[in-house]
Amino acid sequence: MIALARKTLVYEWRRFVPSVFAVGFAGVLLVMQAALVLGIFSTASIYVNATSADLWVGYPGTQSVNYGRAIGPDVEMRLRMDGAISAVEPYIWLDGDWRANSPDAEAMGGVSVYLSGISTAADAMMFDRVLAPWQRQLLREPGAVIIDRADLTSLASREGDVAWINNHKVRIAAAVDGLRGLGGVNVIASLSTVREIASVPEGQGNTYLVARTRPGVDARQVQQRLNSEARSFGPHETWTAKAFAHRSQMYWMFNTGAGAGVLFMAIVVCLVGAVVTSQSLRTVVAGSSREYAVLNALGVSRSALGRVVVEQAFWIGAAGMVLAILASVALLALARVYRVPVALNLQAMLACAVLIAVLALFSGLGAIRGLLRADPAALLR
């Protein structure tokens, strides 16, 4: 009977094409929704992921990078004295109001920006995965800033233009890719420029300290030791880079309205895919009901017919999955061209594949319920 399922798919392929497209459509919805969720919320930790530091030190209980508070200057001295740490670097995070010097700026008004003050040293860690050494060197000019190329339109500015942040004059020295943030526009400047904008004296007002451990040293052990000694140097807490990035993403995903909305849409997408796939397979089974009735009347058991339908659902799911992969690759490439925040990892891809297989299987099982309960004589009428 299993051979019957494959032969039916081959010789009556036109009947099963809509089901394959239905499964593929559901798969594309799942993959793109997962890519958007991961891409959108990965921007919440762009500060951490774009930096090569092993440890982050900030105010205790900080849930996300953009909620940091200033820590005391003694903390930096404590890190520099630690033998397991090879480099320490201050990082200032500041809210700002951007006003462009262009005709379009008057209609747009002020734009909320996230201003990052970083070191301009050649071996600096902050954003070293995004900025080239020559771009970091441009920040040594007073008032020079770097933004993401995709945010130029939002800021009504072009590369080389002059603008104001909190009534302080700045100039766009360069535009790069990979700095788009969640909830605002990321603007990078030197520590001296940001301190001038924030009116903070040198050596004070650091929002975070980032550190690199020596080769062979376990960053997690250093983090635990530093936290156990935290009370002696003022309020601060240490996280590994991976833990802090995950902490920021989880906060935006589960503790904000934006995260709840995106997750709700993901659930709706799953339900839509399940309904579309189930109804498509039900239609296929209903179209073959007379053939199944004849086989049942000839002595083929209903359980054997059920296995035929389940195998058909398996092959339909496999074909739909291939179609979903091809369509998703094309859509993801298109999204990257237009700088839409999308990201996929192995776990997400495996989860989508399992969900597609489960949708196809349960849709097949749902489709044969009516077949198993029906009277063969009634199906032959």
C-alpha positions, 0 to 999 in steps of 0.5 A, spaced: 500 500 500 505 504 501 507 504 493 500 506 492 501 513 495 508 514 491 504 512 485 498 516 486 503 522 487 506 521 480 501 519 476 496 524 479 501 530 481 496 535 478 491 534 484 497 534 489 500 541 487 495 545 491 497 542 497 505 542 496 504 550 495 500 550 501 505 547 505 510 551 502 506 557 503 506 555 510 513 554 511 515 561 508 511 564 513 514 560 518 521 562 516 520 569 514 517 570 521 522 567 525 528 571 521 524 577 522 523 576 530 531 574 530 533 580 526 529 585 529 531 583 536 538 581 535 539 589 533 537 590 541 544 587 542 548 590 536 552 594 541 555 587 544 555 583 538 559 588 534 564 588 539 570 583 541 570 584 548 569 578 553 566 582 559 561 588 560 561 591 566 555 596 568 550 598 573 547 592 577 540 589 574 541 593 567 536 589 563 538 592 556 544 596 553 540 602 552 538 602 560 545 603 562 546 608 568 553 611 570 558 607 574 563 609 579 571 611 576 573 606 581 570 600 577 575 601 571 581 601 576 579 595 579 579 592 572 585 594 570 589 591 576 586 584 575 591 580 572 586 576 568 584 582 564 588 584 558 585 590 556 579 595 559 575 600 555 570 605 557 563 606 553 558 611 554 551 611 552 547 617 551 540 619 549 540 624 544 535 629 539 538 629 532 536 636 528 539 636 521 541 642 517 536 641 511 530 643 508 527 636 510 529 637 517 524 642 519 518 638 517 521 632 520 523 635 527 527 632 532 529 625 531 531 620 537 538 618 537 542 613 541 549 616 541 555 611 543 562 614 545 567 609 544 575 609 544 578 611 537 585 607 539 587 603 533 586 596 537 579 599 541 574 593 542 567 597 541 564 596 534 571 593 531 566 588 528 563 594 524 568 599 523 574 599 519 581 602 523 580 608 518 573 609 520 575 609 527 580 614 526 575 619 523 572 620 529 578 623 532 576 630 529 572 633 534 564 633 532 565 627 527 560 622 528 558 615 524 551 612 522 548 607 519 547 608 511 540 605 512 538 611 517 541 617 512 534 618 510 531 618 517 536 623 519 534 627 513 542 627 512 547 625 507 554 623 508 559 629 510 553 633 512 552 638 519 547 636 524 546 638 531 545 633 537 542 636 543 544 643 540 551 641 539 554 641 532 556 634 529 558 632 522 557 625 519 564 623 517 562 616 514 556 612 513 557 604 514 552 598 514 551 594 520 549 599 526 541 599 525 538 599 532 531 597 535 527 603 537 532 609 535 538 611 530 545 609 533 550 614 532 557 613 534 562 618 536 569 619 540 569 619 548 571 626 548 565 628 543 560 625 547 562 627 553 562 634 550 555 633 548 553 630 555 557 635 559 561 630 563 568 631 565 573 626 563 574 620 567 566 620 569 560 618 567 562 611 563 556 607 562 559 601 561 566 598 561 568 593 556 574 588 557 578 583 554 581 577 558 588 574 557 588 568 552 586 561 555 582 565 561 575 563 562 571 569 561 565 566 565 570 565 571 573 572 571 565 574 571 563 570 577 569 572 581 568 580 579 561 580 581 563 576 588 568 582 589 563 588 586 561 591 593 568 594 594 568 598 588 561 601 588 555 598 585 556 595 578 555 588 575 559 584 570 556 580 565 559 575 559 558 578 552 554 572 550 550 573 557 549 580 556 547 580 549 542 574 550 539 578 556 538 584 552 534 580 547 530 577 552 528 583 555 525 586 548 522 580 546 518 578 553 518 585 557 516 590 551 510 591 547 514 590 541 516 584 543 509 581 545 506 584 538 511 580 534 510 574 538 503 574 537 504 575 530 508 569 530 503 565 533 498 567 528 502 565 522 503 558 525 495 558 526 494 560 519 499 555 516 496 550 520 489 551 517 491 552 510 495 546 510 490 542 513 484 544 508 488 543 502 490 536 504 482 535 506 481 537 499 485 532 496 483 526 500 476 528 499 477 528 491 480 521 492 474 518 496 471 514 491 477 511 489 479 509 497 471 507 497 473 502 492 479 499 495 475 498 502 470 495 498 475 490 495 478 488 502 483 493 503 483 495 511 481 502 513 488 503 517 492 501 510 488 506 507 490 511 512 497 509 512 497 511 504 494 518 506 499 519 511 505 517 506 502 522 501 502 527 507 509 526 508 511 527 501 507 533 500 510 536 506 517 534 503 516 537 497 513 543 500 519 544 505 524 544 499 519 549 495 519 553 502 527 553 502 528 556 495 523 561 496 525 563 503 532 564 500 530 568 495 526 573 500 532 573 505 536 575 499 532 581 497 531 583 505 538 584 505 539 588 499 533 593 502 537 592 509 531 589 512 533 586 519 533 579 518 537 573 521 537 565 521 541 560 525 541 553 525 536 552 531 531 556 528 531 553 521 531 546 524 525 548 528 521 551 522 523 544 519 520 540 524 514 545 525 512 544 517 513 536 518 508 536 524 503 541 520 503 536 514 503 530 519 497 532 523 493 535 517 494 528 514 491 525 520 486 530 520 484 529 513 483 521 514 478 522 520 472 523 515 475 517 511 475 512 516 469 514 519 465 514 512 461 508 510 464 505 503 457 504 500 455 512 501 462 514 498 460 510 492 454 513 491 
